Amino acid sequence: MRRLREISATIRREIRFYRAVALHPRTPRLAKWCLLAATAYAVTPIDLIPDFIPILGHLDDVIIIPALVGLAVWLIPADVVAECRASENR
């Protein structure tokens, strides 16, 4: 149960970080679009491969969403990432 709480806290912290990064004025527009696309892909029922197909249906979610988030973070200047991470630790 403790491990589940730690995972939940980490997920909440990461979501706050991505929100702060997306709202930061120096975040490139393409990075904001990647974060928006990752969020939209995660919450909409439309997938490239439908979820009812065994294994492959969920595998596309596991690949596409982290790829979009990773691309967004890669596009964001390091000082903006550091600033947003530091603001999360306050």
The 8 nearest C-alpha neighbors of each residue, nearest first, counted from 0:
[[1, 3, 2, 4, 5, 6, 7, 8],
 [2, 0, 4, 3, 5, 6, 7, 8],
 [1, 3, 5, 4, 0, 6, 7, 8],
 [2, 4, 6, 0, 1, 5, 7, 8],
 [3, 5, 7, 1, 2, 6, 8, 0],
 [6, 4, 2, 8, 7, 3, 9, 1],
 [7, 5, 9, 3, 8, 4, 10, 2],
 [6, 8, 4, 10, 5, 9, 3, 11],
 [9, 7, 5, 11, 6, 10, 4, 12],
 [10, 8, 12, 6, 7, 11, 13, 5],
 [9, 11, 13, 7, 12, 8, 14, 6],
 [10, 12, 8, 14, 9, 13, 7, 15],
 [13, 11, 9, 15, 10, 14, 8, 16],
 [12, 14, 16, 10, 15, 11, 9, 17],
 [13, 15, 11, 17, 16, 12, 18, 10],
 [16, 14, 18, 12, 13, 17, 19, 11],
 [15, 17, 13, 19, 14, 18, 20, 12],
 [18, 16, 20, 14, 19, 15, 21, 13],
 [17, 19, 15, 21, 16, 20, 14, 22],
 [20, 18, 16, 22, 17, 21, 23, 15],
 [21, 19, 17, 23, 18, 22, 16, 83],
 [22, 20, 18, 31, 19, 23, 17, 26],
 [21, 23, 19, 20, 18, 24, 26, 31],
 [22, 24, 20, 25, 26, 21, 19, 79],
 [23, 25, 26, 22, 27, 21, 20, 79],
 [26, 24, 23, 27, 79, 76, 75, 22],
 [25, 27, 23, 24, 75, 28, 21, 20],
 [28, 26, 30, 29, 25, 75, 31, 74],
 [27, 29, 31, 30, 32, 26, 33, 25],
 [28, 30, 32, 31, 27, 33, 71, 74],
 [31, 29, 71, 33, 32, 27, 28, 74],
 [30, 32, 28, 34, 29, 21, 33, 35],
 [31, 33, 35, 29, 30, 34, 36, 28],
 [34, 32, 36, 30, 35, 67, 31, 71],
 [35, 33, 37, 31, 36, 32, 68, 38],
 [34, 36, 32, 38, 33, 37, 39, 31],
 [35, 37, 33, 39, 38, 34, 40, 32],
 [38, 36, 64, 34, 40, 35, 39, 67],
 [39, 37, 41, 35, 36, 40, 34, 42],
 [38, 40, 36, 42, 41, 37, 43, 35],
 [39, 41, 37, 38, 43, 42, 36, 64],
 [42, 40, 38, 39, 43, 37, 64, 60],
 [41, 43, 39, 40, 38, 44, 45, 37],
 [44, 42, 45, 40, 39, 41, 46, 38],
 [43, 45, 46, 42, 40, 41, 49, 50],
 [46, 44, 43, 47, 40, 49, 48, 42],
 [47, 45, 48, 49, 44, 40, 50, 43],
 [46, 48, 49, 45, 59, 56, 60, 50],
 [47, 49, 56, 46, 50, 59, 55, 52],
 [50, 48, 56, 46, 51, 52, 47, 45],
 [51, 49, 56, 52, 57, 48, 53, 46],
 [50, 52, 49, 53, 56, 57, 48, 54],
 [53, 51, 56, 50, 49, 55, 54, 48],
 [54, 52, 55, 56, 51, 50, 57, 58],
 [53, 55, 56, 57, 58, 52, 50, 51],
 [56, 54, 58, 57, 53, 52, 59, 48],
 [57, 55, 50, 52, 49, 48, 54, 58],
 [58, 56, 60, 59, 55, 50, 54, 61],
 [57, 59, 55, 61, 60, 56, 54, 62],
 [58, 60, 62, 61, 57, 63, 56, 55],
 [61, 59, 57, 58, 63, 62, 64, 41],
 [60, 62, 58, 59, 63, 64, 57, 65],
 [61, 63, 59, 60, 64, 65, 66, 58],
 [64, 62, 66, 60, 65, 59, 61, 67],
 [63, 65, 37, 67, 66, 60, 62, 61],
 [66, 64, 68, 67, 63, 69, 62, 61],
 [67, 65, 69, 63, 64, 68, 70, 62],
 [68, 66, 70, 64, 33, 69, 65, 37],
 [67, 69, 65, 71, 70, 66, 34, 72],
 [70, 68, 66, 72, 71, 67, 65, 73],
 [69, 71, 73, 67, 68, 72, 66, 74],
 [70, 72, 30, 68, 74, 69, 73, 33],
 [71, 73, 69, 75, 74, 70, 68, 30],
 [72, 74, 70, 71, 75, 69, 76, 30],
 [75, 73, 71, 72, 30, 70, 76, 27],
 [74, 76, 72, 73, 26, 77, 27, 71],
 [77, 75, 79, 78, 74, 80, 26, 73],
 [78, 76, 80, 79, 81, 75, 73, 82],
 [77, 79, 81, 80, 76, 82, 75, 83],
 [80, 78, 82, 81, 77, 76, 83, 75],
 [81, 79, 77, 83, 78, 82, 84, 76],
 [82, 80, 78, 84, 79, 83, 85, 77],
 [81, 83, 79, 85, 80, 84, 78, 86],
 [82, 84, 86, 80, 85, 81, 19, 79],
 [85, 83, 81, 87, 86, 82, 80, 16],
 [86, 84, 82, 88, 87, 83, 81, 89],
 [85, 87, 83, 84, 88, 89, 82, 16],
 [86, 88, 84, 85, 89, 83, 16, 12],
 [89, 87, 85, 86, 84, 83, 12, 16],
 [88, 86, 87, 85, 84, 83, 82, 12]]
